[in-house]
Amino acid sequence: MFTPQRTYDVKWAFSTKQENGYGTLVTDNFINHRVALIGTSVGERSRTSYSDADRFGKGHEFPTAFRELTRDLKLARTCDLSSLMAGWAGAFGMGSVTTTQPNPTNNPTAYQHVITFIDPAAAGTKQCPVTTIFESVAPEGSLQTRYESMALADFTISAKLREVGQLVMNWIGSGKETDGADASFPNLSPISILDAGGLTFQLGPVGSPVDISTRLQDFQVKVTQNLDVNNGYIPGGGVYRKRMWVGARNATFDATVYIDSNSTDIVDEWVNATLLEAHFNFDGDYITAGQPERHSCHILFPAVRITAFPIGTTGDMLNYKISVTNTNVYKDVGATPNVPMQMTVINTEPSFLTT
């Protein structure tokens, strides 16, 4: 007899801390967060290897030799968007976090995290932040492991009318795992969900964006680090990666908005190549009754141009499908702040990316 494993019994846990050096696990006591996921997805292991199948002189075409060359591990995660998860994805997907307490006297558990792309030149490294993720595929058995040095390759934040926001993340590790149960496995973390009912959208000339929230139907923002996965393997390093450098990073967005029959705004902005400012702002529950701070995720593109705006339909209503690709997301063009994209997240998590 065997014991089958139910998908509902799979558990995982993560840390807001980064590893203190690539290949140095975050200790179990700091792998202290856990949230429910959408869909079923576990760590995907793969490897490259040597084979002599195509070698000449053996007298046949079948392999007789094997040698493992590299090992890889990828992990996809999809979850409901919350202030905690927005901060986690932004921190590891962009690399620079500045944390303050906006109201330390009256609301000491509220923390504001301003997140943007790390400057490799200023930081003195092209190494992206990495963390340790624990996964328990079979809690009663041996399929419990820590995935080492997980780097966030890309993440996408999206929302549709009348729905909860969604976060999709794709992680890549060193390929190395450390097996064994987590003695301090956490309970589900308290989270504050962010939904389209608390979403506003502004788009317009830099410095004077216009609130067109009532026209927004859906949107998605994608951030990609273009990780240098192949150069993570080094001579003498064995089968596992020993580093993970950032590549040519980018941020893009798409938004579907109703056509305003009294305005040619989107058409004019494209025809005139107007430099625009875009805001996608989620505001959720108040952290403390009577205080202004709310669980939130505000996404700002300080300077963009519309790449394309094909016209589509929603039911019997026409819409613009606005697209802004990486070639139309700017820096050093006079906008404030001088970054391609910025996330401002307020939650009750004191820090991200500490060691």
C-alpha positions in Angstrom: 0.0 0.0 0.0 1.0 3.6 -0.5 -0.2 6.9 0.9 -1.3 9.4 -1.9 -0.5 13.1 -1.4 -3.4 15.6 -1.6 -2.7 19.0 -3.2 -4.5 20.7 -0.3 -1.9 19.4 2.2 1.1 21.0 0.5 2.5 23.9 2.5 5.2 26.5 2.0 6.8 29.3 3.9 9.0 32.3 3.0 11.1 35.1 4.5 11.2 38.8 4.1 15.0 38.6 4.7 17.6 38.1 2.0 20.4 35.6 2.3 23.6 36.9 3.8 25.5 35.9 0.7 24.6 33.7 -2.2 24.3 30.1 -1.0 23.8 31.0 2.7 20.4 29.8 3.8 18.1 32.0 5.8 17.6 30.2 9.1 14.3 28.5 9.8 13.2 30.9 12.5 13.2 33.7 9.9 11.2 31.7 7.3 8.2 32.9 9.2 5.5 33.9 6.6 3.0 31.8 4.8 0.0 32.7 2.6 -2.5 30.7 0.5 -1.8 30.2 -3.2 -3.8 30.1 -6.3 -3.5 26.9 -8.3 -1.2 24.0 -7.7 2.5 24.5 -8.3 5.6 23.0 -6.7 9.3 23.3 -7.3 10.4 22.3 -10.8 13.7 20.5 -10.8 15.8 20.1 -14.0 19.4 19.4 -15.0 21.8 19.2 -17.9 24.0 16.2 -18.4 26.6 14.6 -20.6 25.7 11.6 -22.7 27.7 9.7 -25.3 24.6 8.7 -27.3 25.9 10.4 -30.4 29.5 9.4 -30.0 31.1 7.3 -32.8 32.9 3.9 -32.4 30.7 2.2 -29.8 29.1 -0.1 -32.3 25.6 1.2 -31.5 23.6 4.5 -31.1 22.7 4.0 -27.4 24.3 5.9 -24.5 26.7 4.1 -22.2 27.8 7.1 -20.0 26.2 9.8 -17.9 27.5 12.8 -16.0 25.5 15.6 -14.4 26.7 19.0 -15.4 24.2 21.6 -14.0 21.2 21.5 -11.8 18.4 24.0 -11.8 15.2 24.8 -9.8 12.3 27.0 -10.7 9.3 27.9 -8.6 6.1 29.6 -9.8 3.8 31.3 -7.3 0.4 32.9 -7.8 -1.6 34.5 -5.0 -4.1 37.1 -4.1 -2.6 40.5 -4.0 -2.0 41.8 -0.4 0.1 44.6 1.1 2.5 41.9 2.4 2.9 40.1 -0.9 3.2 43.3 -2.9 6.1 44.4 -0.6 7.8 41.0 -0.8 7.6 40.8 -4.6 8.6 44.4 -5.1 11.6 44.1 -2.8 13.1 40.9 -4.3 12.0 41.8 -7.9 13.5 45.3 -7.9 16.1 45.3 -5.1 16.0 48.7 -3.5 13.8 49.4 -0.4 13.6 52.5 1.8 11.5 51.9 4.9 10.0 54.5 7.2 7.3 54.8 9.8 4.8 57.5 8.5 3.0 57.9 11.8 5.3 56.4 14.6 3.5 58.0 17.5 -0.1 57.2 16.7 0.3 54.2 14.4 3.6 52.5 15.3 2.8 49.3 13.5 2.4 51.0 10.1 5.5 50.9 7.8 6.0 52.5 4.4 8.3 50.8 1.9 9.4 52.8 -1.2 10.7 50.3 -3.7 12.5 50.7 -7.0 15.2 49.2 -9.1 18.6 48.9 -7.4 21.4 50.8 -9.0 24.2 48.2 -9.6 26.8 50.9 -10.0 25.9 52.7 -6.7 25.5 49.4 -4.9 28.8 48.1 -6.1 27.3 44.7 -7.2 25.2 43.2 -9.9 24.1 40.4 -7.6 20.3 40.5 -7.1 18.8 39.8 -3.6 18.0 36.1 -3.0 16.1 34.3 -0.3 15.3 30.9 1.0 11.9 29.3 0.4 10.6 26.2 2.3 8.2 23.8 0.7 6.5 20.8 2.2 5.0 18.6 -0.6 4.4 15.6 1.7 4.2 16.8 5.3 4.2 13.3 6.7 7.1 12.1 4.7 10.5 13.2 3.4 9.5 15.7 0.6 10.2 18.7 2.8 13.0 21.0 1.6 14.5 24.5 1.6 15.2 25.9 -1.9 18.5 27.8 -1.7 19.2 31.3 -3.1 15.9 32.0 -4.8 15.9 35.0 -7.1 12.7 36.6 -8.4 13.0 36.6 -12.2 9.8 38.5 -12.8 6.5 39.4 -11.2 3.1 40.6 -12.5 0.5 42.6 -10.6 -3.0 42.6 -12.2 -6.6 43.4 -11.4 -10.0 43.2 -13.1 -13.2 45.0 -12.2 -15.0 43.5 -9.2 -12.1 41.1 -8.4 -9.3 40.8 -6.0 -5.9 41.8 -7.4 -3.5 39.0 -8.3 0.2 38.5 -8.0 2.2 36.1 -10.2 5.9 35.4 -9.4 8.6 33.3 -11.1 11.6 32.4 -9.0 14.9 30.8 -10.0 17.3 29.2 -7.4 20.8 27.9 -7.3 19.5 24.4 -7.9 20.5 23.3 -4.4 18.1 22.0 -1.8 18.4 21.2 1.9 16.0 18.6 3.1 14.3 18.2 6.5 11.3 19.4 8.4 11.0 23.0 9.5 10.8 22.9 13.3 9.4 26.5 13.5 6.9 26.2 10.6 4.7 29.3 10.7 0.9 29.6 10.7 -0.8 31.5 7.9 0.2 35.1 8.0 -2.5 37.8 8.6 -2.8 39.7 5.3 -4.9 42.6 4.0 -6.3 41.8 0.5 -6.2 44.5 -2.1 -9.1 44.5 -4.6 -10.4 46.6 -7.5 -12.9 48.3 -5.3 -10.0 50.2 -3.7 -8.2 50.8 -7.0 -7.7 54.2 -8.7 -6.0 54.9 -12.0 -4.5 58.2 -13.2 -2.9 58.9 -16.6 -1.9 62.2 -18.1 0.9 64.6 -18.8 3.9 64.4 -16.4 3.0 66.5 -13.4 -0.7 66.6 -14.1 -2.1 63.1 -14.5 -5.9 62.8 -14.8 -8.1 60.4 -12.7 -9.8 58.1 -15.2 -10.6 55.4 -12.7 -14.2 55.1 -13.8 -13.0 54.0 -17.3 -10.6 51.3 -16.2 -11.6 47.7 -16.8 -8.4 45.8 -16.1 -4.6 46.3 -16.0 -1.4 44.5 -15.5 2.1 45.7 -14.5 5.1 43.4 -15.2 8.6 43.8 -13.8 11.4 41.6 -15.2 15.0 41.4 -14.0 16.3 39.4 -17.0 18.5 37.4 -14.7 21.8 36.1 -16.1 21.0 32.5 -15.3 23.7 30.9 -17.5 26.6 32.9 -15.9 25.4 31.7 -12.5 27.5 28.6 -13.0 31.2 29.1 -12.5 34.4 27.0 -13.1 35.0 24.9 -10.1 31.5 25.5 -8.7 30.1 22.1 -9.3 26.5 21.6 -10.5 24.9 24.5 -8.6 24.9 28.2 -9.3 27.2 30.4 -7.3 25.8 33.8 -8.2 22.8 35.5 -9.9 23.4 38.8 -11.7 20.7 41.1 -12.9 20.4 41.8 -16.6 18.6 44.5 -18.6 15.7 45.1 -16.3 12.4 46.5 -17.4 8.9 47.4 -16.3 5.8 47.5 -18.5 2.0 47.9 -18.2 -1.2 47.3 -20.1 -4.5 48.8 -19.3 -8.0 48.5 -20.8 -10.1 51.6 -20.5 -13.5 52.6 -22.0 -13.5 55.1 -24.8 -14.9 58.4 -23.8 -17.1 59.6 -26.6 -16.5 63.2 -25.6 -12.7 63.0 -25.6 -9.9 62.0 -27.9 -7.4 62.0 -25.0 -5.7 58.6 -25.6 -5.5 59.2 -29.3 -4.0 62.7 -28.9 -1.5 61.5 -26.3 -0.3 58.8 -28.8 -0.3 61.1 -31.9 1.6 63.8 -30.0 4.0 61.3 -28.3 3.1 63.0 -25.0 5.3 62.1 -22.0 2.8 60.7 -19.5 2.6 59.9 -15.8 0.7 56.8 -14.7 -0.5 55.7 -11.3 -2.2 52.4 -10.3 -3.1 52.8 -6.6 -4.6 50.1 -4.4 -5.9 51.2 -1.0 -7.2 48.6 1.4 -8.1 48.3 5.1 -7.1 50.9 7.7 -4.2 49.6 9.8 -5.5 51.3 13.0 -8.9 52.7 13.5 -8.9 56.5 13.5 -5.5 56.7 11.8 -5.0 57.6 8.1 -2.5 54.8 7.2 -4.0 52.0 5.1 -2.7 48.7 3.7 -1.8 49.8 0.2 0.2 49.4 -2.9 0.8 52.4 -5.1 2.6 51.8 -8.4 4.0 54.9 -10.2 5.4 55.2 -13.7 6.8 58.8 -13.7 7.5 59.0 -17.4 6.1 56.9 -20.2 4.7 57.1 -23.7 1.9 55.0 -25.1 3.3 52.3 -27.4 -0.1 51.2 -28.8 -3.8 51.5 -28.1 -5.8 49.0 -30.3 -9.5 49.4 -30.0 -11.5 46.4 -28.7 -14.9 45.8 -27.1 -16.3 45.0 -23.7 -19.8 43.7 -24.4 -21.2 46.4 -26.7 -18.9 49.1 -25.4 -15.7 50.1 -27.2 -12.4 50.3 -25.3 -8.7 51.2 -25.7 -6.2 48.5 -24.9 -3.3 50.7 -23.9 0.1 49.2 -24.0 3.4 50.6 -22.7 6.4 48.5 -23.5 9.9 48.7 -22.1 11.1 51.0 -24.9 8.6 53.6 -23.7 9.3 53.6 -20.0 11.9 56.4 -19.3 14.5 57.6 -16.8 16.6 60.8 -16.9 13.9 62.8 -18.7 13.1 65.3 -16.0 10.3 63.5 -14.2 10.1 63.1 -10.4 11.2 60.7 -9.0 13.9 59.9 -11.5 13.2 56.2 -11.7 11.5 54.1 -14.4 9.0 52.7 -11.9 8.3 53.0 -8.2 6.2 51.1 -5.7 5.1 52.5 -2.4 3.7 49.8 -0.1 2.2 50.4 3.4 1.8 47.4 5.6 2.7 46.1 9.1 6.0 44.4 8.0 8.9 46.3 9.7 11.5 45.5 6.9 12.3 43.8 3.7 15.7 42.6 2.4 17.5 42.7 5.8 19.9 39.9 6.6 
